Amino acid sequence: MKIMIRMIEILLGFIFLGAGLNGYAVLFGFEPIAPTSPAAMEFLGDGYLLAMEKASKSLQESY
């Protein structure tokens, strides 16, 4: 059971890391790896809020 929980933690970590890196691709003007929601991009914009949200996803993987 402990091994299964650890495997799920690692899988979720990779998902959050991928989402954070995808956001940085959008932030720096590259084509995103995964499609992004137009409504989310309208809400977050191009400024500091997008960078802060994507940084929190990337950092969350390390904890």
MDAnalysis code that builds the backbone (N, CA, C; Angstrom):
import MDAnalysis as mda
import numpy as np

u = mda.Universe.empty(189, n_residues=63, atom_resindex=np.repeat(np.arange(63), 3), trajectory=True)
u.add_TopologyAttr("name", ["N", "CA", "C"] * 63)
u.add_TopologyAttr("resid", np.arange(1, 64))
u.add_TopologyAttr("resname", ["MET", "LYS", "ILE", "MET", "ILE", "ARG", "MET", "ILE", "GLU", "ILE", "LEU", "LEU", "GLY", "PHE", "ILE", "PHE", "LEU", "GLY", "ALA", "GLY", "LEU", "ASN", "GLY", "TYR", "ALA", "VAL", "LEU", "PHE", "GLY", "PHE", "GLU", "PRO", "ILE", "ALA", "PRO", "THR", "SER", "PRO", "ALA", "ALA", "MET", "GLU", "PHE", "LEU", "GLY", "ASP", "GLY", "TYR", "LEU", "LEU", "ALA", "MET", "GLU", "LYS", "ALA", "SER", "LYS", "SER", "LEU", "GLN", "GLU", "SER", "TYR"])
u.atoms.positions = np.array([
    [0.815, -1.187, 0.000],
    [0.000, 0.000, 0.000],
    [0.867, 1.263, 0.000],
    [1.952, 1.244, 0.764],
    [2.837, 2.407, 0.817],
    [3.511, 2.649, -0.528],
    [3.828, 1.583, -1.229],
    [4.466, 1.721, -2.544],
    [3.486, 2.344, -3.532],
    [2.231, 1.932, -3.463],
    [1.231, 2.471, -4.374],
    [1.003, 3.959, -4.119],
    [0.952, 4.358, -2.877],
    [0.778, 5.771, -2.535],
    [1.959, 6.577, -3.037],
    [3.158, 6.062, -2.865],
    [4.357, 6.760, -3.333],
    [4.364, 6.891, -4.855],
    [3.925, 5.857, -5.565],
    [3.862, 5.912, -7.023],
    [2.856, 6.966, -7.486],
    [1.730, 7.077, -6.798],
    [0.724, 8.092, -7.124],
    [1.281, 9.485, -6.861],
    [2.020, 9.657, -5.755],
    [2.648, 10.946, -5.463],
    [3.614, 11.352, -6.568],
    [4.413, 10.424, -7.030],
    [5.378, 10.710, -8.089],
    [4.656, 11.049, -9.387],
    [3.609, 10.319, -9.716],
    [2.837, 10.590, -10.925],
    [2.224, 11.984, -10.876],
    [1.627, 12.345, -9.753],
    [1.048, 13.684, -9.619],
    [2.127, 14.760, -9.688],
    [3.291, 14.466, -9.151],
    [4.402, 15.407, -9.229],
    [4.805, 15.674, -10.663],
    [4.873, 14.634, -11.483],
    [5.212, 14.817, -12.893],
    [4.120, 15.593, -13.631],
    [2.866, 15.364, -13.260],
    [1.770, 16.096, -13.900],
    [1.883, 17.587, -13.589],
    [2.114, 17.934, -12.305],
    [2.239, 19.337, -11.938],
    [3.490, 19.971, -12.542],
    [4.575, 19.223, -12.603],
    [5.791, 19.747, -13.206],
    [5.579, 20.029, -14.691],
    [4.915, 19.104, -15.380],
    [4.625, 19.311, -16.798],
    [3.714, 20.511, -17.028],
    [2.719, 20.687, -16.161],
    [1.824, 21.840, -16.296],
    [2.575, 23.141, -16.064],
    [3.475, 23.147, -15.103],
    [4.264, 24.344, -14.840],
    [5.201, 24.675, -15.979],
    [5.867, 23.671, -16.528],
    [6.778, 23.906, -17.650],
    [6.018, 24.330, -18.903],
    [4.835, 23.780, -19.092],
    [3.996, 24.190, -20.219],
    [3.610, 25.663, -20.070],
    [3.333, 26.085, -18.869],
    [2.998, 27.489, -18.629],
    [4.167, 28.408, -18.909],
    [5.378, 27.977, -18.568],
    [6.551, 28.787, -18.870],
    [6.768, 28.889, -20.377],
    [6.444, 27.840, -21.107],
    [6.560, 27.900, -22.566],
    [5.632, 28.974, -23.117],
    [4.410, 29.030, -22.592],
    [3.453, 30.048, -23.020],
    [3.943, 31.434, -22.601],
    [4.456, 31.535, -21.392],
    [4.910, 32.819, -20.855],
    [6.047, 33.404, -21.675],
    [6.971, 32.562, -22.135],
    [8.116, 33.034, -22.895],
    [7.858, 33.094, -24.399],
    [6.611, 32.836, -24.810],
    [6.240, 33.007, -26.208],
    [6.424, 31.794, -27.091],
    [6.762, 30.650, -26.517],
    [6.884, 29.430, -27.315],
    [5.516, 28.792, -27.481],
    [5.451, 27.873, -28.412],
    [4.213, 27.121, -28.617],
    [4.033, 26.150, -27.452],
    [2.867, 26.130, -26.812],
    [2.675, 25.236, -25.668],
    [2.705, 23.762, -26.077],
    [3.187, 22.928, -25.167],
    [3.241, 21.485, -25.406],
    [1.830, 20.908, -25.378],
    [1.070, 21.294, -24.368],
    [-0.323, 20.871, -24.233],
    [-1.205, 22.094, -24.496],
    [-2.401, 21.892, -25.008],
    [-3.269, 23.042, -25.281],
    [-3.646, 23.773, -23.993],
    [-3.740, 25.088, -24.090],
    [-4.131, 25.890, -22.932],
    [-5.542, 26.411, -23.132],
    [-6.228, 26.584, -22.056],
    [-7.599, 27.060, -22.100],
    [-7.624, 28.561, -22.427],
    [-8.392, 28.956, -23.428],
    [-8.479, 30.398, -23.743],
    [-9.043, 31.210, -22.576],
    [-9.990, 30.637, -21.847],
    [-10.558, 31.355, -20.706],
    [-9.510, 31.563, -19.609],
    [-8.662, 30.553, -19.385],
    [-7.617, 30.689, -18.365],
    [-6.581, 31.715, -18.800],
    [-6.225, 31.724, -20.078],
    [-5.251, 32.702, -20.562],
    [-5.815, 34.115, -20.508],
    [-7.112, 34.258, -20.730],
    [-7.731, 35.577, -20.616],
    [-7.711, 36.050, -19.164],
    [-7.960, 35.131, -18.245],
    [-7.967, 35.480, -16.821],
    [-6.560, 35.791, -16.320],
    [-5.579, 34.948, -16.665],
    [-4.224, 35.115, -16.148],
    [-3.433, 36.160, -16.913],
    [-3.730, 36.352, -18.180],
    [-3.030, 37.359, -18.971],
    [-1.586, 36.968, -19.246],
    [-0.761, 37.979, -19.525],
    [0.645, 37.751, -19.842],
    [1.570, 38.209, -18.732],
    [1.040, 38.700, -17.649],
    [1.860, 39.345, -16.631],
    [2.300, 38.451, -15.494],
    [2.454, 39.061, -14.345],
    [3.020, 38.384, -13.182],
    [2.121, 37.289, -12.629],
    [0.805, 37.399, -12.811],
    [-0.103, 36.391, -12.260],
    [0.119, 35.036, -12.922],
    [0.330, 35.031, -14.235],
    [0.618, 33.773, -14.938],
    [1.934, 33.177, -14.457],
    [2.964, 34.005, -14.319],
    [4.265, 33.516, -13.864],
    [4.178, 32.984, -12.437],
    [3.446, 33.661, -11.580],
    [3.321, 33.220, -10.192],
    [2.566, 31.887, -10.106],
    [1.518, 31.751, -10.891],
    [0.729, 30.517, -10.862],
    [1.543, 29.340, -11.391],
    [2.292, 29.539, -12.450],
    [3.089, 28.457, -13.028],
    [4.289, 28.126, -12.146],
    [4.848, 29.113, -11.478],
    [5.956, 28.850, -10.553],
    [5.473, 28.012, -9.379],
    [4.260, 28.279, -8.907],
    [3.751, 27.487, -7.789],
    [3.516, 26.043, -8.205],
    [3.105, 25.798, -9.430],
    [2.933, 24.419, -9.907],
    [4.275, 23.716, -10.033],
    [5.276, 24.443, -10.535],
    [6.590, 23.834, -10.694],
    [7.240, 23.542, -9.349],
    [7.091, 24.450, -8.405],
    [7.675, 24.256, -7.081],
    [6.931, 23.212, -6.274],
    [5.650, 23.070, -6.527],
    [4.850, 22.101, -5.789],
    [5.355, 20.676, -6.014],
    [5.947, 20.427, -7.169],
    [6.461, 19.102, -7.481],
    [7.592, 18.716, -6.537],
    [8.359, 19.697, -6.077],
    [9.512, 19.376, -5.244],
    [9.123, 19.044, -3.808],
    [7.910, 19.351, -3.415],
    [7.450, 19.043, -2.058],
    [6.587, 17.866, -2.109],
])
